[in-house]
């Protein structure tokens, strides 16, 4: 069919542009953005586990930041072990294969040193996990990379030595578990894992 009139050609071009840019916008929206419920970098479960003296004591530590964003805040209140958990697949039963990931970027502030454990689904319970140090920032907000090279990860004698290799923790990672044994004022604003996009579960 030929369109001889100028208005006809304009209408066809306008429809084509609308389809093109509308499709591009929809594709971009599907590739990124936060979940419909509170999340940080699409991670929906930032949890005070109830282990140790913390504020809050249990439940979600996500709080609003600005009009649309969220931050995660928790205080370790005693000089004894305390625990905070992030589920990588946004469900306890979910697993993430991080075997090809280089590591993760963490945007955080901390008033004392702590450690983060990479806990696999196959060895979830107990303290005997592979850990890397998360240094104190003196309360300043910093953006820091933590690599998944095995040499960067160790164990803490007081918590025990893992019975499995670090590579196995990467294969079926269930969560990042932040642990500390000193008073600490913590805030997390970002956690982006190289090569991994968390699925929103609701």
N, C-alpha and C positions, 0 to 999 in steps of 0.2 A: 504494500500500500504506500502511495506517495503522498507526502504532505506538502501541498503547494503554498499554503498560506503561512505567513510569518507567525501568527499566533499559534498555529498548530506546531510549528517547529519549536517555538519557545516552550510550549507545554511539554513536549516530549523530552527536551533537554532538562527542564526543571524536574520532571519525574525521575529521570536517570540520575541526576545529582542527588535528589532526595534519597533514592534507593542506595546509592553508593555511600554517602556520608552516614545515613542511618544504619547501614550494615556495619560500617567501620566503627561507629560509636558503640553498637551492641557488642561487637567482637571485643573491643577494648574493655568494656564494662565486664564481660564474662571472664577476661583474663586476669583482672586485678581487683583491688578494692577490698574493703573490710566485709565481714559477715553482717547479716542483718541484725544479729544480736551482738552485744559488746565483745570486742576482740582487739588484739594488737597483732598486726601483721598476720591476720586471719587465724590466730591462735585464740580460741575461745575460753579455754580453761586454765586460769592462773589461780592456784588453790593453796590456801593455808591448810595443811594436812591434819592439824591437831597434834602434831608431834613437836613437843617443846612449847615454851612460853612465847606466844606471838600475838601481835595485834594487827588484824583480827585473829581470833583463836582458830576458827575454821571457816571454810567456805571460800567463795570467790573474793579475790583481792582487787578486782577491776573497779576503777572509779572513773567518772567522767572527767575529761580534760578538754576544755573548749566546748564548742557547740556540737561537734560530731565525734571527736576522738575519745580514747580511753588511755589510762595509764594504770599500772599495777603497783600498789603500795602495800608494804608489810614491814613491821618492826619485829626484830628478834629482841626479846625483853630481858633475857638472862644470859649469864656466862655459862651456858650449857647448850647442848645440841638442839637446833630448831630446823624445821624443814618447810620448804615451799616447792610446789610441783607445777610443771607445765605439761599437759598432755599434748603430744605432737600431732596426733590424728584427731583431736577434739572428741574422742571417746576413749574410755579406759581400755576397751578391747582392741582398739586400732593399733596398727604398727606402721612404722615408716622405714623404708629401706634407704639408709643414708650411706651405703657403701661407696657410692660415687661422689659424695658431697665433699667439698674441701673444708667445710666448717660452717660457722655461723657468726653473724654480726649481732652484737648485743649493745643496745643503747640503755645505759643504766647509771644510777648513782648509788654509792654505798659508803657508809661511814667506817666500816671495818672490812677486812679480808673475809672471804668465804670461798666455798668450792661448789662446783656444779658436777653432778653425776649424770652420766649417760646410761639410763636404765633400760635394758632390753625386756621385752615381754617374757622371754623364757627364764629370766632371772630377776624378776621384778622386786621381790621382797628382800629385806635385809639391807645392811649398810655396806656390805663388802662389794663395792662397785668401783668402776674406773672413774676417776675424777680429774678435773683440771682446776687450777686456782683462778678465782675471780677477784682481782685485786681491789682493795679499797680505792675510792676515787676522792676521798676527803670530803664527800658530800657534793662534789661537782658532777654534772651530767657529762658522760663521755660516750664515745662510739668506738667499740673495740672488737677486733676479730679474734675468734678462738678456733684454731685449726683442728682438724680431725687426724692429724698425723699421730701415730701411736706414741711417739716419743714425747708428745705434749701431755699425755695422760698417765696417771699413776694411781696408787691406792693410798689410803690413809691407815697407818698401823692400828689406830684406835678403833677403826671400823671394820678392818679385816681385808684380806687379799681376795680379789675375784677368782673364782674357779674356772673362768672361761676367758678366751682371748678377747682383746678389744674389738677385733673385726666382727665378732659375733654380736657385740653390743650395737654396732652400726647396722647389721643386717635386719634386725627386728626391733628397732628403737621404739619404745613406748612413750618415754618422757624424759625431760630434763628436770632433774631434782636438785634444787639449790639448798645446800646445807651449811650451817655455821655453828660455832660454839662460843661466840661472843655477841654482846649487844650490837645491834646493827639497825640502821635506818635505811631501808631499801626502796628504790623506785625503779621500775622497768618501763621504758617507752618504746622499745623496739627489740624484736628477735627475728632476724631473717636468716633462714638456713639455705645455704648454697644448693641449688638444684632441687629444692623441695618446696611445693606449694600446698599448705595445709587445706584440706577440704572442709568447707563449712558444713556442719551437720544439722543446723537449724537456723 
